[in-house]
Amino acid sequence: MTVKYDLVKNDISKREKTDISFLNEDVAKKVLKYHSSFEQYTETPLVELKELAKYLGLNDIFIKDESYRFGLNAFKVLGGSFTIGQYIANKLGKDIDDLPYETLISDEVKKQLGEITFITATDGNHGRGVAWTAEQLKQKAIVYMPKGSALERRDKIRAHGATCEITDWNYDDTVRYCNELAEKNGYVMVQDTSWPGYEELPRWIMQGYMTMAYEAYLKLQKENKKPTHIFLQAGVGSLASGVTGFFSSVYSDNKPIITIVEPENAACLYKTAKADDGQLHPVTGEMNTIMAGLACGEPITIGYPVLNANAENFLSIPEETAAYGMRVLGNPLKGDERVISGESGAATAGVVAQVMKLEELKNIKEALKLDENSVVLLFSTEGDTYFDGYRDIVWNGSYPNK
Ligand SMILES: Cc1ncc(COP(=O)(O)O)c(C=O)c1O
């Protein structure tokens, strides 16, 4: 087997501190309170893969299984739902603490708000979250998807009553198109990335994702465990920076080693970290990857500083690593629980499993400081959101290790 990763080391001891107070525990508490007011809320499982850890030569592995999130098979709804809640709170001049789900759907609030149309561009998971939230809150959603998006994902978005179409453009151009429509028609753009002049809502999206991190943190606290290593998959890096900011804040005395993982065809954060010249470095073109949720070429402007100050490693990985992670999680060792994890969800598990076992990745294992004392925390951010693709990889063995 020959697997090749590219790693950029980031010496965070030399970085200037950035403000991560918007990602601290108080904020996380507020966000969790909001999310737990939804009827569909349940905490997602934090699965301990003891046997896998033993087999790989690690102390422990915990993986948060976001396929159980609100019945939507992915974590993404956490960003859109909190953002829409916070937007409505601001519009009504209220604190979101006073706007639980029950109040949000009340006739009185609906009358005050009138009809709002939320618009977004998405590979699927984010759009489904926005469409779901709009449906819950009896508002409208319009979703555009980049070229090549799975029809199955489009249909799942339409099932929540949203207008949804697939465009002829890549993700970043689709975002630009939605933004133009929003400006022209007075729609509210709920995008899971930021750019100069569009930063308030993406900050709420990052905060929304903290629910996933906070639940994991509380569970680990209960079990008296603390991660030494956290691996986070990234598209634009909104999820990665939200979670990095949170854990860097709650574990400020003894920060875990944080590694950002991207597909090699869409590794914009890796490219930015490698250049290390104070600029963001986009990846352009079609960014073909099975990790659809990670196929983003433009780093999130408000998130990258959080990563630059707190994440020690930026890793670019091949397609086969994600497929390997899906198979490892889907076929657990006896005694471990199964995690059904899609291409973007399993990328980090693939990294950990390959790095610990493959001779050719020994130098990466050493650079990541993984050993028998390591307690690894992972986030399986989606289940089998692309049903046929999942089976093709896990059952038919597509994308085998070379
Ligand atoms: C399943 C999944 N994981 C991870 C990500 C990456 O999130 P971000 O674009 O914030 O980096 C996405 C984004 O859509 C996703 O759908």
PDBQT file of the ligand as one rigid body, heavy atoms in Angstrom, charges set to zero:
ROOT
HETATM    1  C1  LIG A 501     -20.411  16.203   6.603  1.00  0.00    +0.000 C 
HETATM    2  C2  LIG A 501     -19.575  17.410   6.604  1.00  0.00    +0.000 A 
HETATM    3  N1  LIG A 501     -18.456  17.431   7.324  1.00  0.00    +0.000 NA
HETATM    4  C3  LIG A 501     -17.660  18.513   7.348  1.00  0.00    +0.000 A 
HETATM    5  C4  LIG A 501     -17.968  19.658   6.637  1.00  0.00    +0.000 A 
HETATM    6  C5  LIG A 501     -17.011  20.810   6.647  1.00  0.00    +0.000 C 
HETATM    7  O1  LIG A 501     -17.506  21.984   7.194  1.00  0.00    +0.000 OA
HETATM    8  P1  LIG A 501     -16.833  23.373   6.851  1.00  0.00    +0.000 P 
HETATM    9  O2  LIG A 501     -17.221  23.748   5.449  1.00  0.00    +0.000 OA
HETATM   10  O3  LIG A 501     -17.357  24.289   7.875  1.00  0.00    +0.000 OA
HETATM   11  O4  LIG A 501     -15.373  23.219   6.938  1.00  0.00    +0.000 OA
HETATM   12  C6  LIG A 501     -19.135  19.688   5.886  1.00  0.00    +0.000 A 
HETATM   13  C7  LIG A 501     -19.518  20.874   5.143  1.00  0.00    +0.000 C 
HETATM   14  O5  LIG A 501     -20.504  20.929   4.438  1.00  0.00    +0.000 OA
HETATM   15  C8  LIG A 501     -19.965  18.536   5.864  1.00  0.00    +0.000 A 
HETATM   16  O6  LIG A 501     -21.094  18.496   5.154  1.00  0.00    +0.000 OA
ENDROOT
TORSDOF 0
